[in-house]
């Protein structure tokens, strides 16, 4: 499904979720939704970060985190955090029937990581439900 263009109704729902996460968490300076193969679906970014480039790397980072978690015998990772001098990037696979998307949230260093994780998880879950509902209604068989 993600190899084709995302329908406008689904894209608008994703855009609303990204804008909502961006607006409700103090310190969040960007959000992206990307396909697991690196295509940008939706974004809001307040700094010079290129959402296309972030999307291109997001799926790979999540997959690498999952692989490392299995390799060191701690199970599949739930999220990946990049903590840098200038901020935090949290990446998480969208939980859905078909795991096709990744959510990334970019925040300032002083952002509470627990709140960032909670809000990003909630957004990812909502996006997953919206995707599942759309797939169930539009892809029979």
BALOBA-1460 file (C-alpha; in Angstrom, 3 decimals):
// residues 141
<rec num="1" residu="x" x="0.000" y="0.000" z="0.000"/>
<rec num="2" residu="x" x="2.802" y="2.438" z="0.790"/>
<rec num="3" residu="x" x="4.295" y="2.010" z="-2.686"/>
<rec num="4" residu="x" x="1.287" y="3.931" z="-4.011"/>
<rec num="5" residu="x" x="0.388" y="7.490" z="-3.135"/>
<rec num="6" residu="x" x="-1.261" y="7.851" z="0.243"/>
<rec num="7" residu="x" x="-4.882" y="8.926" z="-0.207"/>
<rec num="8" residu="x" x="-5.733" y="12.504" z="0.743"/>
<rec num="9" residu="x" x="-8.078" y="11.498" z="3.584"/>
<rec num="10" residu="x" x="-5.375" y="9.415" z="5.259"/>
<rec num="11" residu="x" x="-2.679" y="12.040" z="4.611"/>
<rec num="12" residu="x" x="-4.870" y="14.729" z="6.198"/>
<rec num="13" residu="x" x="-5.431" y="12.543" z="9.268"/>
<rec num="14" residu="x" x="-1.672" y="11.980" z="9.575"/>
<rec num="15" residu="x" x="-1.004" y="15.708" z="9.120"/>
<rec num="16" residu="x" x="-3.439" y="16.474" z="11.971"/>
<rec num="17" residu="x" x="-1.702" y="13.987" z="14.274"/>
<rec num="18" residu="x" x="1.768" y="15.397" z="13.519"/>
<rec num="19" residu="x" x="0.565" y="18.966" z="14.066"/>
<rec num="20" residu="x" x="-1.163" y="17.968" z="17.312"/>
<rec num="21" residu="x" x="1.957" y="16.271" z="18.729"/>
<rec num="22" residu="x" x="4.080" y="19.236" z="17.689"/>
<rec num="23" residu="x" x="1.714" y="21.696" z="19.325"/>
<rec num="24" residu="x" x="0.953" y="19.962" z="22.610"/>
<rec num="25" residu="x" x="4.439" y="18.995" z="23.816"/>
<rec num="26" residu="x" x="6.639" y="21.898" z="24.933"/>
<rec num="27" residu="x" x="10.095" y="21.616" z="23.453"/>
<rec num="28" residu="x" x="9.081" y="19.610" z="20.378"/>
<rec num="29" residu="x" x="10.602" y="21.241" z="17.308"/>
<rec num="30" residu="x" x="9.686" y="18.673" z="14.696"/>
<rec num="31" residu="x" x="7.716" y="15.553" z="13.865"/>
<rec num="32" residu="x" x="7.815" y="13.274" z="10.857"/>
<rec num="33" residu="x" x="5.895" y="10.258" z="9.677"/>
<rec num="34" residu="x" x="7.848" y="8.138" z="7.215"/>
<rec num="35" residu="x" x="7.364" y="4.820" z="5.500"/>
<rec num="36" residu="x" x="9.655" y="2.049" z="6.722"/>
<rec num="37" residu="x" x="11.453" y="2.280" z="3.383"/>
<rec num="38" residu="x" x="12.239" y="5.956" z="3.937"/>
<rec num="39" residu="x" x="9.615" y="8.044" z="2.155"/>
<rec num="40" residu="x" x="8.242" y="11.154" z="3.830"/>
<rec num="41" residu="x" x="4.513" y="10.991" z="4.579"/>
<rec num="42" residu="x" x="3.946" y="14.012" z="6.826"/>
<rec num="43" residu="x" x="6.054" y="16.526" z="8.719"/>
<rec num="44" residu="x" x="6.258" y="19.675" z="10.789"/>
<rec num="45" residu="x" x="9.770" y="21.002" z="11.407"/>
<rec num="46" residu="x" x="10.735" y="24.293" z="13.082"/>
<rec num="47" residu="x" x="14.470" y="24.144" z="12.503"/>
<rec num="48" residu="x" x="16.695" y="23.542" z="9.474"/>
<rec num="49" residu="x" x="16.300" y="19.749" z="9.593"/>
<rec num="50" residu="x" x="15.320" y="18.288" z="6.215"/>
<rec num="51" residu="x" x="12.258" y="16.060" z="6.750"/>
<rec num="52" residu="x" x="13.003" y="14.155" z="3.516"/>
<rec num="53" residu="x" x="16.467" y="13.197" z="4.757"/>
<rec num="54" residu="x" x="15.213" y="12.344" z="8.254"/>
<rec num="55" residu="x" x="12.538" y="10.127" z="6.704"/>
<rec num="56" residu="x" x="15.132" y="8.392" z="4.558"/>
<rec num="57" residu="x" x="17.016" y="7.352" z="7.711"/>
<rec num="58" residu="x" x="14.165" y="6.783" z="10.185"/>
<rec num="59" residu="x" x="13.058" y="3.334" z="9.065"/>
<rec num="60" residu="x" x="16.651" y="2.105" z="8.955"/>
<rec num="61" residu="x" x="17.346" y="3.384" z="12.474"/>
<rec num="62" residu="x" x="14.262" y="1.672" z="13.885"/>
<rec num="63" residu="x" x="15.103" y="-1.575" z="12.085"/>
<rec num="64" residu="x" x="18.690" y="-1.399" z="13.353"/>
<rec num="65" residu="x" x="17.475" y="-0.854" z="16.931"/>
<rec num="66" residu="x" x="15.187" y="-3.874" z="16.621"/>
<rec num="67" residu="x" x="18.003" y="-6.015" z="15.227"/>
<rec num="68" residu="x" x="20.448" y="-4.972" z="17.945"/>
<rec num="69" residu="x" x="17.842" y="-5.674" z="20.641"/>
<rec num="70" residu="x" x="17.361" y="-9.205" z="19.338"/>
<rec num="71" residu="x" x="21.113" y="-9.730" z="18.927"/>
<rec num="72" residu="x" x="21.885" y="-8.842" z="22.539"/>
<rec num="73" residu="x" x="18.966" y="-10.997" z="23.707"/>
<rec num="74" residu="x" x="16.775" y="-8.227" z="25.119"/>
<rec num="75" residu="x" x="14.021" y="-8.612" z="22.529"/>
<rec num="76" residu="x" x="12.665" y="-6.270" z="19.928"/>
<rec num="77" residu="x" x="13.339" y="-2.632" z="20.767"/>
<rec num="78" residu="x" x="10.334" y="-0.403" z="21.298"/>
<rec num="79" residu="x" x="11.938" y="2.866" z="20.207"/>
<rec num="80" residu="x" x="15.282" y="4.442" z="19.331"/>
<rec num="81" residu="x" x="16.575" y="7.634" z="20.939"/>
<rec num="82" residu="x" x="19.335" y="9.779" z="19.500"/>
<rec num="83" residu="x" x="20.507" y="12.131" z="22.231"/>
<rec num="84" residu="x" x="22.836" y="14.825" z="20.899"/>
<rec num="85" residu="x" x="24.258" y="18.113" z="22.146"/>
<rec num="86" residu="x" x="21.549" y="20.066" z="20.336"/>
<rec num="87" residu="x" x="18.503" y="17.924" z="21.026"/>
<rec num="88" residu="x" x="16.738" y="14.582" z="21.133"/>
<rec num="89" residu="x" x="15.310" y="12.499" z="18.287"/>
<rec num="90" residu="x" x="12.880" y="9.735" z="19.242"/>
<rec num="91" residu="x" x="11.970" y="7.189" z="16.558"/>
<rec num="92" residu="x" x="9.260" y="4.563" z="16.869"/>
<rec num="93" residu="x" x="7.562" y="2.111" z="14.533"/>
<rec num="94" residu="x" x="3.816" y="2.729" z="14.184"/>
<rec num="95" residu="x" x="1.956" y="-0.227" z="15.722"/>
<rec num="96" residu="x" x="-0.488" y="-1.475" z="13.103"/>
<rec num="97" residu="x" x="-1.655" y="-4.660" z="11.431"/>
<rec num="98" residu="x" x="0.922" y="-3.958" z="8.746"/>
<rec num="99" residu="x" x="3.950" y="-2.159" z="10.160"/>
<rec num="100" residu="x" x="4.452" y="0.317" z="7.339"/>
<rec num="101" residu="x" x="5.260" y="3.576" z="9.125"/>
<rec num="102" residu="x" x="7.682" y="5.189" z="11.564"/>
<rec num="103" residu="x" x="7.128" y="8.311" z="13.685"/>
<rec num="104" residu="x" x="10.021" y="10.583" z="14.603"/>
<rec num="105" residu="x" x="9.848" y="13.382" z="17.159"/>
<rec num="106" residu="x" x="12.603" y="15.993" z="17.426"/>
<rec num="107" residu="x" x="12.849" y="17.959" z="20.668"/>
<rec num="108" residu="x" x="15.091" y="20.315" z="22.589"/>
<rec num="109" residu="x" x="17.453" y="18.814" z="25.167"/>
<rec num="110" residu="x" x="15.443" y="20.187" z="28.091"/>
<rec num="111" residu="x" x="12.325" y="18.267" z="27.004"/>
<rec num="112" residu="x" x="11.210" y="15.610" z="29.479"/>
<rec num="113" residu="x" x="12.038" y="12.294" z="27.777"/>
<rec num="114" residu="x" x="9.209" y="10.457" z="29.563"/>
<rec num="115" residu="x" x="6.617" y="12.926" z="28.321"/>
<rec num="116" residu="x" x="8.151" y="12.874" z="24.842"/>
<rec num="117" residu="x" x="7.998" y="9.080" z="24.770"/>
<rec num="118" residu="x" x="4.435" y="8.964" z="26.112"/>
<rec num="119" residu="x" x="3.148" y="11.503" z="23.600"/>
<rec num="120" residu="x" x="5.012" y="9.972" z="20.657"/>
<rec num="121" residu="x" x="3.664" y="6.501" z="21.547"/>
<rec num="122" residu="x" x="0.140" y="7.864" z="21.752"/>
<rec num="123" residu="x" x="0.475" y="9.549" z="18.387"/>
<rec num="124" residu="x" x="1.967" y="6.402" z="16.838"/>
<rec num="125" residu="x" x="-0.947" y="4.337" z="18.196"/>
<rec num="126" residu="x" x="-3.509" y="6.767" z="16.798"/>
<rec num="127" residu="x" x="-1.791" y="6.737" z="13.408"/>
<rec num="128" residu="x" x="-1.745" y="2.931" z="13.502"/>
<rec num="129" residu="x" x="-5.492" y="2.773" z="14.209"/>
<rec num="130" residu="x" x="-6.198" y="5.240" z="11.387"/>
<rec num="131" residu="x" x="-4.057" y="3.198" z="8.996"/>
<rec num="132" residu="x" x="-5.717" y="-0.091" z="10.029"/>
<rec num="133" residu="x" x="-9.199" y="1.394" z="9.628"/>
<rec num="134" residu="x" x="-8.352" y="2.753" z="6.186"/>
<rec num="135" residu="x" x="-6.825" y="-0.549" z="5.051"/>
<rec num="136" residu="x" x="-9.811" y="-2.545" z="6.332"/>
<rec num="137" residu="x" x="-12.266" y="-0.255" z="4.542"/>
<rec num="138" residu="x" x="-10.354" y="0.064" z="1.278"/>
<rec num="139" residu="x" x="-8.366" y="-3.115" z="0.703"/>
<rec num="140" residu="x" x="-10.671" y="-6.099" z="0.602"/>
<rec num="141" residu="x" x="-8.998" y="-9.505" z="0.552"/>
